[in-house]
Amino acid sequence: MIIRLIESEYQRQQEELAYRVYVTDTLRVLTENTAKFAGGMVIKANYFDIINKKNQQQDTRSGEEIVADIINRAGLELA
């Protein structure tokens, strides 16, 4: 009995995840098409990658190194 409840809950969670991924991917395609037409921007990351952070590499730089990189990429000079 308990095994069936666990299996049922797992199945429900997987279906919900599949639905969320489908909806967010569909919205992403719509926004990409709109951005191409109107010259806008889109978010680079997708929902599945965001919720599965284990698949993403951890940034090991210090805060100072990250700030210096952003300033450098923006072409800014600090006085």
Biopython code that builds the backbone (N, CA, C, O; Angstrom):
import numpy as np
from Bio.PDB.StructureBuilder import StructureBuilder

atoms = [
    (1, "MET", "N", (0.822, -1.201, 0.000)),
    (1, "MET", "CA", (0.000, 0.000, 0.000)),
    (1, "MET", "C", (0.863, 1.261, 0.000)),
    (1, "MET", "O", (0.627, 2.177, -0.788)),
    (2, "ILE", "N", (1.855, 1.309, 0.876)),
    (2, "ILE", "CA", (2.713, 2.487, 0.968)),
    (2, "ILE", "C", (3.532, 2.639, -0.316)),
    (2, "ILE", "O", (3.749, 3.756, -0.787)),
    (3, "ILE", "N", (3.983, 1.528, -0.874)),
    (3, "ILE", "CA", (4.759, 1.575, -2.112)),
    (3, "ILE", "C", (3.927, 2.202, -3.226)),
    (3, "ILE", "O", (4.445, 3.011, -3.997)),
    (4, "ARG", "N", (2.658, 1.847, -3.324)),
    (4, "ARG", "CA", (1.788, 2.414, -4.352)),
    (4, "ARG", "C", (1.618, 3.921, -4.155)),
    (4, "ARG", "O", (1.599, 4.679, -5.125)),
    (5, "LEU", "N", (1.496, 4.349, -2.902)),
    (5, "LEU", "CA", (1.373, 5.782, -2.628)),
    (5, "LEU", "C", (2.636, 6.527, -3.054)),
    (5, "LEU", "O", (2.561, 7.605, -3.643)),
    (6, "ILE", "N", (3.781, 5.951, -2.755)),
    (6, "ILE", "CA", (5.057, 6.574, -3.131)),
    (6, "ILE", "C", (5.192, 6.634, -4.646)),
    (6, "ILE", "O", (5.584, 7.660, -5.201)),
    (7, "GLU", "N", (4.864, 5.523, -5.316)),
    (7, "GLU", "CA", (4.929, 5.500, -6.779)),
    (7, "GLU", "C", (3.972, 6.509, -7.390)),
    (7, "GLU", "O", (4.318, 7.190, -8.356)),
    (8, "SER", "N", (2.779, 6.611, -6.840)),
    (8, "SER", "CA", (1.782, 7.550, -7.338)),
    (8, "SER", "C", (2.248, 8.994, -7.177)),
    (8, "SER", "O", (2.093, 9.805, -8.090)),
    (9, "GLU", "N", (2.814, 9.309, -6.028)),
    (9, "GLU", "CA", (3.307, 10.665, -5.776)),
    (9, "GLU", "C", (4.483, 10.988, -6.702)),
    (9, "GLU", "O", (4.579, 12.097, -7.228)),
    (10, "TYR", "N", (5.364, 10.028, -6.895)),
    (10, "TYR", "CA", (6.496, 10.229, -7.803)),
    (10, "TYR", "C", (5.995, 10.483, -9.223)),
    (10, "TYR", "O", (6.482, 11.388, -9.900)),
    (11, "GLN", "N", (5.033, 9.697, -9.670)),
    (11, "GLN", "CA", (4.468, 9.869, -11.006)),
    (11, "GLN", "C", (3.834, 11.248, -11.150)),
    (11, "GLN", "O", (4.000, 11.899, -12.182)),
    (12, "ARG", "N", (3.117, 11.697, -10.137)),
    (12, "ARG", "CA", (2.476, 13.016, -10.161)),
    (12, "ARG", "C", (3.534, 14.112, -10.274)),
    (12, "ARG", "O", (3.374, 15.060, -11.042)),
    (13, "GLN", "N", (4.605, 13.979, -9.511)),
    (13, "GLN", "CA", (5.672, 14.975, -9.549)),
    (13, "GLN", "C", (6.354, 15.009, -10.923)),
    (13, "GLN", "O", (6.681, 16.085, -11.424)),
    (14, "GLN", "N", (6.564, 13.858, -11.523)),
    (14, "GLN", "CA", (7.182, 13.802, -12.845)),
    (14, "GLN", "C", (6.287, 14.423, -13.910)),
    (14, "GLN", "O", (6.770, 15.114, -14.806)),
    (15, "GLU", "N", (4.986, 14.177, -13.811)),
    (15, "GLU", "CA", (4.055, 14.780, -14.759)),
    (15, "GLU", "C", (4.019, 16.292, -14.606)),
    (15, "GLU", "O", (3.963, 17.022, -15.596)),
    (16, "GLU", "N", (4.052, 16.758, -13.369)),
    (16, "GLU", "CA", (4.058, 18.206, -13.129)),
    (16, "GLU", "C", (5.340, 18.838, -13.675)),
    (16, "GLU", "O", (5.298, 19.910, -14.278)),
    (17, "LEU", "N", (6.467, 18.181, -13.466)),
    (17, "LEU", "CA", (7.740, 18.688, -13.992)),
    (17, "LEU", "C", (7.717, 18.733, -15.522)),
    (17, "LEU", "O", (8.148, 19.715, -16.125)),
    (18, "ALA", "N", (7.214, 17.667, -16.142)),
    (18, "ALA", "CA", (7.138, 17.633, -17.607)),
    (18, "ALA", "C", (6.266, 18.772, -18.122)),
    (18, "ALA", "O", (6.602, 19.410, -19.120)),
    (19, "TYR", "N", (5.152, 19.029, -17.446)),
    (19, "TYR", "CA", (4.258, 20.116, -17.845)),
    (19, "TYR", "C", (4.958, 21.465, -17.724)),
    (19, "TYR", "O", (4.875, 22.294, -18.630)),
    (20, "ARG", "N", (5.643, 21.681, -16.612)),
    (20, "ARG", "CA", (6.345, 22.957, -16.409)),
    (20, "ARG", "C", (7.432, 23.162, -17.463)),
    (20, "ARG", "O", (7.582, 24.261, -17.998)),
    (21, "VAL", "N", (8.174, 22.125, -17.756)),
    (21, "VAL", "CA", (9.232, 22.229, -18.769)),
    (21, "VAL", "C", (8.611, 22.531, -20.131)),
    (21, "VAL", "O", (9.119, 23.376, -20.868)),
    (22, "TYR", "N", (7.527, 21.852, -20.468)),
    (22, "TYR", "CA", (6.849, 22.077, -21.743)),
    (22, "TYR", "C", (6.356, 23.516, -21.859)),
    (22, "TYR", "O", (6.582, 24.176, -22.874)),
    (23, "VAL", "N", (5.687, 23.996, -20.825)),
    (23, "VAL", "CA", (5.135, 25.360, -20.867)),
    (23, "VAL", "C", (6.251, 26.393, -20.961)),
    (23, "VAL", "O", (6.164, 27.324, -21.761)),
    (24, "THR", "N", (7.287, 26.241, -20.161)),
    (24, "THR", "CA", (8.363, 27.234, -20.190)),
    (24, "THR", "C", (9.144, 27.179, -21.500)),
    (24, "THR", "O", (9.574, 28.219, -22.001)),
    (25, "ASP", "N", (9.334, 25.988, -22.064)),
    (25, "ASP", "CA", (10.012, 25.898, -23.369)),
    (25, "ASP", "C", (9.163, 26.534, -24.464)),
    (25, "ASP", "O", (9.693, 27.196, -25.358)),
    (26, "THR", "N", (7.856, 26.337, -24.397)),
    (26, "THR", "CA", (6.955, 26.951, -25.369)),
    (26, "THR", "C", (7.003, 28.474, -25.261)),
    (26, "THR", "O", (7.070, 29.169, -26.275)),
    (27, "LEU", "N", (6.970, 28.990, -24.039)),
    (27, "LEU", "CA", (7.065, 30.438, -23.845)),
    (27, "LEU", "C", (8.408, 30.966, -24.336)),
    (27, "LEU", "O", (8.488, 32.067, -24.879)),
    (28, "ARG", "N", (9.439, 30.190, -24.146)),
    (28, "ARG", "CA", (10.770, 30.606, -24.613)),
    (28, "ARG", "C", (10.790, 30.738, -26.138)),
    (28, "ARG", "O", (11.323, 31.712, -26.670)),
    (29, "VAL", "N", (10.211, 29.762, -26.838)),
    (29, "VAL", "CA", (10.160, 29.826, -28.302)),
    (29, "VAL", "C", (9.372, 31.053, -28.748)),
    (29, "VAL", "O", (9.780, 31.750, -29.676)),
    (30, "LEU", "N", (8.250, 31.317, -28.092)),
    (30, "LEU", "CA", (7.451, 32.493, -28.439)),
    (30, "LEU", "C", (8.242, 33.779, -28.246)),
    (30, "LEU", "O", (8.216, 34.661, -29.104)),
    (31, "THR", "N", (8.939, 33.889, -27.129)),
    (31, "THR", "CA", (9.705, 35.114, -26.877)),
    (31, "THR", "C", (10.903, 35.233, -27.816)),
    (31, "THR", "O", (11.263, 36.338, -28.222)),
    (32, "GLU", "N", (11.525, 34.104, -28.164)),
    (32, "GLU", "CA", (12.634, 34.156, -29.117)),
    (32, "GLU", "C", (12.151, 34.640, -30.478)),
    (32, "GLU", "O", (12.803, 35.464, -31.119)),
    (33, "ASN", "N", (11.012, 34.127, -30.912)),
    (33, "ASN", "CA", (10.463, 34.563, -32.200)),
    (33, "ASN", "C", (10.104, 36.048, -32.168)),
    (33, "ASN", "O", (10.359, 36.774, -33.128)),
    (34, "THR", "N", (9.519, 36.488, -31.073)),
    (34, "THR", "CA", (9.170, 37.902, -30.940)),
    (34, "THR", "C", (10.427, 38.766, -30.911)),
    (34, "THR", "O", (10.471, 39.832, -31.525)),
    (35, "ALA", "N", (11.441, 38.302, -30.195)),
    (35, "ALA", "CA", (12.690, 39.056, -30.109)),
    (35, "ALA", "C", (13.362, 39.172, -31.474)),
    (35, "ALA", "O", (13.928, 40.214, -31.801)),
    (36, "LYS", "N", (13.302, 38.117, -32.262)),
    (36, "LYS", "CA", (13.883, 38.176, -33.614)),
    (36, "LYS", "C", (13.151, 39.210, -34.467)),
    (36, "LYS", "O", (13.771, 39.970, -35.211)),
    (37, "PHE", "N", (11.843, 39.226, -34.350)),
    (37, "PHE", "CA", (11.036, 40.160, -35.137)),
    (37, "PHE", "C", (11.221, 41.597, -34.677)),
    (37, "PHE", "O", (11.358, 42.507, -35.495)),
    (38, "ALA", "N", (11.225, 41.798, -33.357)),
    (38, "ALA", "CA", (11.247, 43.146, -32.805)),
    (38, "ALA", "C", (12.640, 43.600, -32.377)),
    (38, "ALA", "O", (12.814, 44.747, -31.966)),
    (39, "GLY", "N", (13.624, 42.723, -32.467)),
    (39, "GLY", "CA", (14.981, 43.105, -32.101)),
    (39, "GLY", "C", (15.213, 43.148, -30.603)),
    (39, "GLY", "O", (16.051, 43.917, -30.131)),
    (40, "GLY", "N", (14.492, 42.342, -29.851)),
    (40, "GLY", "CA", (14.639, 42.334, -28.394)),
    (40, "GLY", "C", (15.620, 41.286, -27.914)),
    (40, "GLY", "O", (16.361, 40.690, -28.696)),
    (41, "MET", "N", (15.607, 41.076, -26.608)),
    (41, "MET", "CA", (16.510, 40.119, -25.977)),
    (41, "MET", "C", (15.697, 38.979, -25.362)),
    (41, "MET", "O", (14.497, 39.110, -25.120)),
    (42, "VAL", "N", (16.374, 37.868, -25.118)),
    (42, "VAL", "CA", (15.739, 36.719, -24.473)),
    (42, "VAL", "C", (16.617, 36.226, -23.336)),
    (42, "VAL", "O", (17.816, 36.502, -23.297)),
    (43, "ILE", "N", (16.013, 35.500, -22.419)),
    (43, "ILE", "CA", (16.746, 34.881, -21.317)),
    (43, "ILE", "C", (17.508, 33.672, -21.861)),
    (43, "ILE", "O", (16.950, 32.880, -22.620)),
    (44, "LYS", "N", (18.753, 33.529, -21.486)),
    (44, "LYS", "CA", (19.584, 32.442, -22.001)),
    (44, "LYS", "C", (19.273, 31.098, -21.338)),
    (44, "LYS", "O", (19.227, 30.074, -22.020)),
    (45, "ALA", "N", (19.061, 31.088, -20.042)),
    (45, "ALA", "CA", (18.841, 29.838, -19.307)),
    (45, "ALA", "C", (17.407, 29.360, -19.478)),
    (45, "ALA", "O", (16.479, 30.161, -19.599)),
    (46, "ASN", "N", (17.241, 28.031, -19.487)),
    (46, "ASN", "CA", (15.884, 27.509, -19.513)),
    (46, "ASN", "C", (15.509, 26.959, -18.138)),
    (46, "ASN", "O", (16.371, 26.752, -17.284)),
    (47, "TYR", "N", (14.240, 26.730, -17.941)),
    (47, "TYR", "CA", (13.692, 26.320, -16.643)),
    (47, "TYR", "C", (14.358, 25.046, -16.131)),
    (47, "TYR", "O", (14.762, 24.979, -14.970)),
    (48, "PHE", "N", (14.471, 24.050, -16.982)),
    (48, "PHE", "CA", (15.015, 22.768, -16.549)),
    (48, "PHE", "C", (16.437, 22.919, -16.024)),
    (48, "PHE", "O", (16.786, 22.327, -15.003)),
    (49, "ASP", "N", (17.262, 23.708, -16.715)),
    (49, "ASP", "CA", (18.635, 23.921, -16.267)),
    (49, "ASP", "C", (18.689, 24.680, -14.946)),
    (49, "ASP", "O", (19.549, 24.414, -14.106)),
    (50, "ILE", "N", (17.780, 25.615, -14.767)),
    (50, "ILE", "CA", (17.759, 26.389, -13.528)),
    (50, "ILE", "C", (17.413, 25.515, -12.334)),
    (50, "ILE", "O", (18.046, 25.621, -11.283)),
    (51, "ILE", "N", (16.411, 24.649, -12.485)),
    (51, "ILE", "CA", (16.008, 23.825, -11.341)),
    (51, "ILE", "C", (16.960, 22.666, -11.098)),
    (51, "ILE", "O", (16.939, 22.069, -10.022)),
    (52, "ASN", "N", (17.783, 22.341, -12.064)),
    (52, "ASN", "CA", (18.778, 21.278, -11.915)),
    (52, "ASN", "C", (20.164, 21.885, -11.816)),
    (52, "ASN", "O", (21.006, 21.669, -12.687)),
    (53, "LYS", "N", (20.398, 22.628, -10.779)),
    (53, "LYS", "CA", (21.661, 23.346, -10.617)),
    (53, "LYS", "C", (22.863, 22.414, -10.579)),
    (53, "LYS", "O", (23.987, 22.847, -10.831)),
    (54, "LYS", "N", (22.644, 21.150, -10.269)),
    (54, "LYS", "CA", (23.769, 20.222, -10.218)),
    (54, "LYS", "C", (24.433, 20.072, -11.583)),
    (54, "LYS", "O", (25.598, 19.685, -11.671)),
    (55, "ASN", "N", (23.691, 20.379, -12.649)),
    (55, "ASN", "CA", (24.234, 20.290, -14.000)),
    (55, "ASN", "C", (25.049, 21.529, -14.377)),
    (55, "ASN", "O", (25.770, 21.518, -15.374)),
    (56, "GLN", "N", (24.938, 22.575, -13.595)),
    (56, "GLN", "CA", (25.643, 23.809, -13.898)),
    (56, "GLN", "C", (26.972, 23.836, -13.148)),
    (56, "GLN", "O", (27.080, 23.332, -12.030)),
    (57, "GLN", "N", (27.958, 24.420, -13.769)),
    (57, "GLN", "CA", (29.254, 24.521, -13.127)),
    (57, "GLN", "C", (29.231, 25.622, -12.073)),
    (57, "GLN", "O", (28.622, 26.673, -12.271)),
    (58, "GLN", "N", (29.887, 25.375, -10.976)),
    (58, "GLN", "CA", (29.964, 26.327, -9.880)),
    (58, "GLN", "C", (31.066, 27.339, -10.185)),
    (58, "GLN", "O", (32.178, 26.961, -10.553)),
    (59, "ASP", "N", (30.753, 28.629, -10.031)),
    (59, "ASP", "CA", (31.737, 29.682, -10.230)),
    (59, "ASP", "C", (32.601, 29.756, -8.980)),
    (59, "ASP", "O", (32.102, 30.039, -7.891)),
    (60, "THR", "N", (33.889, 29.501, -9.134)),
    (60, "THR", "CA", (34.787, 29.450, -7.979)),
    (60, "THR", "C", (35.561, 30.750, -7.777)),
    (60, "THR", "O", (36.427, 30.837, -6.906)),
    (61, "ARG", "N", (35.240, 31.771, -8.597)),
    (61, "ARG", "CA", (35.943, 33.045, -8.447)),
    (61, "ARG", "C", (35.472, 33.771, -7.189)),
    (61, "ARG", "O", (34.363, 33.555, -6.701)),
    (62, "SER", "N", (36.342, 34.631, -6.684)),
    (62, "SER", "CA", (35.959, 35.454, -5.537)),
    (62, "SER", "C", (35.043, 36.578, -6.025)),
    (62, "SER", "O", (34.941, 36.832, -7.225)),
    (63, "GLY", "N", (34.392, 37.234, -5.096)),
    (63, "GLY", "CA", (33.527, 38.354, -5.441)),
    (63, "GLY", "C", (34.285, 39.454, -6.163)),
    (63, "GLY", "O", (33.771, 40.051, -7.108)),
    (64, "GLU", "N", (35.498, 39.720, -5.722)),
    (64, "GLU", "CA", (36.326, 40.750, -6.348)),
    (64, "GLU", "C", (36.673, 40.381, -7.786)),
    (64, "GLU", "O", (36.688, 41.243, -8.664)),
    (65, "GLU", "N", (36.952, 39.102, -8.027)),
    (65, "GLU", "CA", (37.276, 38.663, -9.382)),
    (65, "GLU", "C", (36.059, 38.786, -10.305)),
    (65, "GLU", "O", (36.198, 39.164, -11.468)),
    (66, "ILE", "N", (34.883, 38.470, -9.794)),
    (66, "ILE", "CA", (33.658, 38.593, -10.588)),
    (66, "ILE", "C", (33.391, 40.047, -10.938)),
    (66, "ILE", "O", (33.063, 40.364, -12.082)),
    (67, "VAL", "N", (33.532, 40.945, -9.944)),
    (67, "VAL", "CA", (33.312, 42.378, -10.181)),
    (67, "VAL", "C", (34.310, 42.898, -11.203)),
    (67, "VAL", "O", (33.934, 43.648, -12.104)),
    (68, "ALA", "N", (35.574, 42.514, -11.080)),
    (68, "ALA", "CA", (36.606, 42.963, -12.023)),
    (68, "ALA", "C", (36.292, 42.473, -13.433)),
    (68, "ALA", "O", (36.493, 43.206, -14.402)),
    (69, "ASP", "N", (35.808, 41.256, -13.554)),
    (69, "ASP", "CA", (35.451, 40.703, -14.866)),
    (69, "ASP", "C", (34.296, 41.484, -15.486)),
    (69, "ASP", "O", (34.337, 41.799, -16.675)),
    (70, "ILE", "N", (33.273, 41.800, -14.705)),
    (70, "ILE", "CA", (32.121, 42.556, -15.206)),
    (70, "ILE", "C", (32.551, 43.952, -15.650)),
    (70, "ILE", "O", (32.147, 44.421, -16.714)),
    (71, "ILE", "N", (33.364, 44.610, -14.842)),
    (71, "ILE", "CA", (33.847, 45.956, -15.183)),
    (71, "ILE", "C", (34.665, 45.903, -16.469)),
    (71, "ILE", "O", (34.523, 46.761, -17.340)),
    (72, "ASN", "N", (35.512, 44.901, -16.580)),
    (72, "ASN", "CA", (36.350, 44.744, -17.777)),
    (72, "ASN", "C", (35.496, 44.518, -19.018)),
    (72, "ASN", "O", (35.730, 45.146, -20.050)),
    (73, "ARG", "N", (34.499, 43.620, -18.931)),
    (73, "ARG", "CA", (33.637, 43.323, -20.074)),
    (73, "ARG", "C", (32.805, 44.528, -20.493)),
    (73, "ARG", "O", (32.509, 44.705, -21.674)),
    (74, "ALA", "N", (32.430, 45.350, -19.524)),
    (74, "ALA", "CA", (31.626, 46.532, -19.829)),
    (74, "ALA", "C", (32.479, 47.659, -20.386)),
    (74, "ALA", "O", (31.947, 48.667, -20.852)),
    (75, "GLY", "N", (33.803, 47.500, -20.343)),
    (75, "GLY", "CA", (34.692, 48.521, -20.859)),
    (75, "GLY", "C", (34.786, 49.733, -19.946)),
    (75, "GLY", "O", (35.119, 50.828, -20.399)),
    (76, "LEU", "N", (34.497, 49.548, -18.674)),
    (76, "LEU", "CA", (34.527, 50.648, -17.713)),
    (76, "LEU", "C", (35.934, 50.785, -17.118)),
    (76, "LEU", "O", (36.696, 49.822, -17.037)),
    (77, "GLU", "N", (36.242, 52.000, -16.712)),
    (77, "GLU", "CA", (37.481, 52.264, -16.018)),
    (77, "GLU", "C", (37.159, 52.941, -14.711)),
    (77, "GLU", "O", (36.398, 53.907, -14.673)),
    (78, "LEU", "N", (37.740, 52.433, -13.636)),
    (78, "LEU", "CA", (37.520, 53.043, -12.320)),
    (78, "LEU", "C", (38.652, 54.016, -12.025)),
    (78, "LEU", "O", (39.829, 53.725, -12.240)),
    (79, "ALA", "N", (38.261, 55.170, -11.529)),
    (79, "ALA", "CA", (39.262, 56.192, -11.228)),
    (79, "ALA", "C", (39.854, 55.982, -9.852)),
    (79, "ALA", "O", (40.717, 56.750, -9.428)),
]
sb = StructureBuilder()
sb.init_structure("model")
sb.init_model(0)
sb.init_chain("A")
sb.init_seg("    ")
for serial, (resi, resn, name, xyz) in enumerate(atoms, 1):
    if name == "N":
        sb.init_residue(resn, " ", resi, " ")
    sb.init_atom(name, np.array(xyz, "f"), 0.0, 1.0, " ", f" {name:<3s}", serial, name[0])
structure = sb.get_structure()
